[in-house]
Every structure is written in C-alpha cells, then in structure tokens.
Amino acid sequence: MATKNPLIISDKDEMRKWSRIMRSQGKTIGLVPTMGYLHQGHLSLIKEAQKHSQSIVVSIYVNPGQFSPNEDLSTYPSDFLGDIEKLKSIPGGVDVVFSPHNLYDYGDNRNNCGDDQEERGPEKGGKKVVSCVVDGGMGHETWVRVERSEKGLCGKSRPVFFRGVATIVTKLFNIVEPDIAVFGKKDYQQWRIIRRMVRDLDFGIEVIGSDLVREPDGLALSSRNVHLSPAERDKALSISRSLGEAKAAAEKGQVKCRELRNSVIQAVEESGGVIDYVEIVDQESLETVEEIKRPVVLCIAAWFGKVRLIDNMEICP
C-alpha cells in the first residue's frame, strides 16, 4: 500500500483555512491532539479517528501552558521526523500534521512564552523551552478551567496542568475546527475534563475516548517510558498487575474501596514505587467513592526513579 505524505502546517491561519476548505467540500474532520514522540497508543487514536471522520489532523505541539515553573519541559522527548514516518505507516494515513511553533505568540514577542526558543519541527533543534506560567514571561492571560474535575487525582500535585490542557485544547479546537476529537483513556482525567468542557461551553465537537493501550507485558504505553531504566521498567509492571488484581477482586464482590486501594499501594511500594495517589472515582464526575455501587475507575500515579507513570482500569459492577 502506498504511503500517504501528510501536509505539514505550522501557521494557525493556514490550518483554519485548510479545515474550512475541507468542510466546504462536505468532508468531516477528525483531530488527534498529541505532544509528539508518537507510539502505538497514539496511532490507535488515529485509527479510531478514521472510523468517525473523512479527513484527519494530528497536532504535534509540546504545550508550555501545562508545565509549572519547576518542570523542565525541554526534557520532553521529541522525534518529529520519526513521528512523520510513523504517521505515514498507518493504513489510510493522515491528511495534516499541525505543528505550530508557539500558540501563545500574538505578535508581541517581548511578552510571550516560548520566546527565543528554537522550534520543534522537521528542521528544528532542542533548545530549552520555558513555561507560560513563569513570572514575567507570560503575555497570555486567558485560561480555561474545569474547576471541580481538575482538583483531584493529577490535579493535586500538578495544580496548573489541567488549566493548561483545557486552554490549549480550546485553542486547537478553535484553530482546526474539527467535527470529532479523539483522546486516550490512559489520561482518564484529561479525557473527562475535555468532555465536560465541550459540554459546558457548547462546542459542536464530539469527544471520543479511545481505550488505553498496553505493552505486551502490561505496562501502559507512554512517551515517558523511554526514561525508565530496565530495572525500573520491570518494577513498574507492579502497577498494571496490582490494578488487574484489584479489578478482579471488585468483580468478585469486593466493593470496599479502602481495601482495594491499599492492595494496590502495598504492591507498588513493595516494588520500589513512590505513590502520588491511588483513587477510586466515579467515571463521570471523578468524585471519590467509598463503595463500588456504580461504574468507577481505579486510577494511580506513581514514581519509579525520576519517571512519573499513570494508569487506570475501569470497573463496572
């Protein structure tokens, strides 16, 4: 099968123009937002988007707005040319790769985040990129917040993260103007936050959640996995194993969340992991529950070495 070379667009006005031309031709548009360094999990999102739309846009943009000042986003892995080759390998391919330099640049380069930083892209290097929330480095001042849903889980230890996610996704929606957008359920809280934002703000976009994809040994696929040492990676398998055991116990009638949480915490800590959180929450509201009486999701974030991993499993009683 012949490969499909995607059109690479970096300018937001050009991106919007392309989308409107496609829509004038009666074509539906699907968007898959990514931060690049693509793996099979990302490719599964694209395949899901192909089921629901005729034209596919994949955005590749490391969003500085979701990193706090103490997080060095310049260490986020990047392989733009490798990403393009992976996209070309997908049957049916993608139509556009939207890879902007700085979506927080409004023409006054003295005040915008990401200034004087080298771009990521087909000919770009890897200079340090700064966060939009660094004091004195922010020309951007408008943020989208999903106030209740962003507070728990990852929001506890990363207080600006979901503000940045909701804002950049809003910007991407306004630029690409898709009919559908696909997000992975590995980032379960993010998926639910985007769905709630779209509902509350009346976006005419269907947000589709794609099932979490795992390595053959059970580790959830993540761009961060590359930073794990072989020993850390082996120990990190305790996450998926303990989640699976807790899910099996719940399906056999164990409905007390405290016992299920404790079993996961014990297994991960015994393997050398440092727990950020283990929570069992309602699938829709993300509110914590004490007993499983309705569909819930068991969520975890844990550190192995310097790598923070997240995972989850849905449980339907």
Residue pairs with C-beta under 8 A, 6 or more apart in sequence:
1 91
3 88
3 89
3 93
4 88
4 92
4 93
4 94
4 95
5 88
5 93
6 58
6 84
6 87
6 88
6 93
6 94
6 95
6 96
6 97
7 18
7 95
7 96
7 97
8 84
8 96
8 97
8 99
8 121
8 122
9 15
9 18
9 96
9 97
9 98
9 99
10 98
10 99
10 100
10 101
10 121
11 100
12 100
12 103
12 175
15 57
15 96
15 98
15 100
15 175
15 176
16 175
16 176
16 177
18 96
19 29
19 57
19 176
19 177
19 178
20 177
22 29
22 55
22 95
23 29
23 177
27 54
27 55
28 52
28 53
28 54
28 55
28 179
28 180
29 53
29 54
29 55
29 56
29 57
29 176
29 177
29 178
29 179
29 180
30 49
30 50
30 52
30 53
30 55
30 56
30 57
30 178
30 179
30 180
30 181
30 182
31 49
31 57
31 58
31 59
31 172
31 173
31 176
31 178
31 180
31 181
31 182
32 42
32 45
32 46
32 49
32 56
32 57
32 58
32 59
32 94
32 181
32 182
33 59
33 61
33 168
33 169
33 172
33 181
33 183
34 42
34 45
34 58
34 59
34 60
34 61
35 60
35 61
35 62
35 63
35 76
35 223
36 60
36 61
36 62
36 77
36 78
36 79
36 80
36 83
36 120
36 223
37 76
37 77
37 78
37 79
37 83
37 223
37 226
38 82
38 83
38 86
38 87
39 221
39 222
39 223
40 213
40 221
41 184
41 186
41 212
41 213
41 220
41 221
41 222
42 184
43 86
43 90
44 184
44 210
44 211
44 213
45 182
45 183
45 184
45 210
46 56
46 58
46 87
46 90
46 94
46 182
47 90
48 182
48 208
48 210
49 56
49 180
49 182
49 208
50 56
50 92
52 179
52 180
52 182
52 206
52 208
53 178
53 179
53 180
55 95
55 96
56 92
56 93
56 94
56 95
56 96
57 94
57 95
57 96
57 97
57 98
57 176
57 178
58 87
58 94
58 96
58 97
58 98
59 97
59 98
59 99
59 172
59 176
60 80
60 83
60 97
60 98
60 99
60 120
61 98
61 99
61 100
61 103
61 168
61 172
62 73
62 76
62 78
62 120
62 129
63 103
63 164
63 165
63 168
64 73
64 104
64 113
64 114
64 129
64 130
64 131
64 132
64 164
65 104
65 113
65 131
65 132
65 133
65 140
65 143
65 160
65 163
65 164
65 167
65 168
66 160
66 161
66 162
66 163
66 164
66 165
66 168
67 73
67 131
67 132
67 133
67 160
67 161
67 164
68 131
68 133
68 158
68 159
68 160
68 161
69 131
69 133
69 134
69 135
71 131
72 128
73 129
73 131
74 126
74 127
74 128
74 129
76 223
77 223
77 226
77 227
78 120
78 126
80 99
80 120
80 121
80 122
80 124
81 122
83 97
84 97
84 122
87 93
87 94
87 97
98 172
98 175
98 176
99 120
99 121
99 122
101 114
101 119
101 121
102 112
102 113
102 114
102 115
102 117
102 119
103 168
103 171
103 175
104 112
104 113
104 114
104 132
104 138
104 139
104 140
105 112
105 114
105 115
106 112
106 139
106 140
108 139
109 115
110 139
111 137
111 138
111 139
112 138
112 139
112 140
113 130
113 131
113 132
113 133
113 134
113 137
113 138
113 139
113 140
114 129
114 130
114 132
115 130
115 137
117 127
117 128
117 129
117 130
118 124
118 125
118 126
118 127
120 126
120 129
130 137
131 137
132 138
132 140
132 164
133 160
133 164
142 167
143 163
143 164
143 166
143 167
144 163
144 166
144 167
144 170
144 197
144 201
145 162
145 163
145 166
146 162
146 166
146 193
146 196
146 197
146 200
148 285
149 162
149 189
149 192
149 193
149 196
149 285
149 286
150 161
150 162
150 163
150 166
150 189
150 193
152 189
152 279
152 281
152 286
152 287
152 288
153 189
153 277
153 279
153 281
153 286
153 299
153 301
154 161
154 162
154 189
154 276
154 277
154 301
154 310
155 161
155 162
155 189
156 277
157 276
157 277
157 301
162 189
162 190
162 193
165 190
165 193
165 194
166 193
166 194
166 197
169 181
169 194
169 197
170 197
170 201
173 181
173 203
173 205
178 205
179 204
179 205
179 206
180 205
180 206
180 207
180 208
181 194
181 205
181 206
181 207
181 208
182 207
182 208
182 209
182 210
183 190
183 191
183 194
183 207
183 208
183 209
183 210
184 191
184 209
184 210
184 212
184 213
185 191
185 209
185 210
185 211
185 212
185 312
185 314
186 212
186 213
186 220
186 221
186 222
186 310
186 311
186 312
187 310
188 297
188 299
188 312
189 286
189 299
191 207
191 209
192 283
192 284
192 286
194 207
195 207
195 209
197 203
198 205
198 207
212 220
212 221
212 311
212 312
213 220
213 221
214 220
214 221
214 240
215 221
215 225
217 237
218 237
218 240
218 241
218 244
219 225
219 233
219 236
219 237
219 239
219 240
220 239
220 240
220 309
220 310
220 311
222 309
222 310
224 307
224 308
224 309
225 233
225 307
225 309
227 305
227 306
227 307
228 236
228 304
228 305
228 307
229 305
232 272
232 304
232 305
232 307
233 304
235 271
235 272
235 273
235 304
236 271
236 273
236 302
236 304
236 307
236 309
237 271
238 267
238 268
238 270
238 271
238 273
239 268
239 273
239 300
239 302
239 309
239 311
240 311
241 267
242 263
242 264
242 267
242 268
243 264
243 298
243 300
243 311
243 312
243 313
244 313
245 263
245 267
246 260
246 261
246 263
246 264
246 298
246 313
247 298
247 313
247 315
249 260
249 263
250 260
250 292
250 298
250 315
250 317
251 315
251 317
254 260
255 291
255 292
255 293
255 317
256 290
256 291
257 280
257 288
257 289
257 290
257 291
257 292
257 296
258 290
260 280
260 298
261 278
261 279
261 280
261 298
264 278
264 298
264 300
265 275
265 278
268 275
268 278
268 300
268 302
269 275
272 304
273 302
273 303
273 304
274 302
274 303
274 304
275 300
275 301
275 302
276 301
276 302
276 303
276 308
277 299
277 300
277 301
278 298
278 299
278 300
279 288
279 298
279 299
279 300
280 288
280 289
280 292
280 296
280 297
280 298
280 299
280 315
281 287
281 288
281 289
281 296
281 297
281 299
282 288
282 289
282 294
282 295
282 296
283 294
283 295
283 296
283 297
283 314
289 296
292 315
292 317
293 317
294 317
295 314
295 315
295 316
295 317
296 314
296 315
297 312
297 313
297 314
297 315
298 312
298 313
298 314
298 315
299 310
299 311
299 312
300 310
300 311
300 312
301 308
301 309
301 310
302 308
302 309
303 309
